[in-house]
């Protein structure tokens, strides 16, 4: 199963989120509780489960000082994918206000 870890700025339009997520063809989406408002409607539209996970302290391969200061991890997308129980197979990629990382869950 493929999990798409998603990070985004508050208020990111659902059509942008949906386009990024659909391009990855995941089986589920993971993000932080603070982004539930942005991602819950997109997950429902795409008929994908949404997992809300805590990411503080999750070690990620890439590091953003701004994200570390705000969320306690180097990448929300990578940390969400890992915290959802996956092994990271694609480091974060940024698409404007959205970042996505992919993890494989056995």
Secondary structure, 3 states (H helix, E strand, C coil): CEEEEEEECCCCCHHHHHHHHHHHCCCEEEECHHHHHHHHHHHHHHCCEEEECCCCCCCCCCCCHHHHHHHCCCCHHHHHHHHCCCEEEEEEEEECCEEEEEEECC
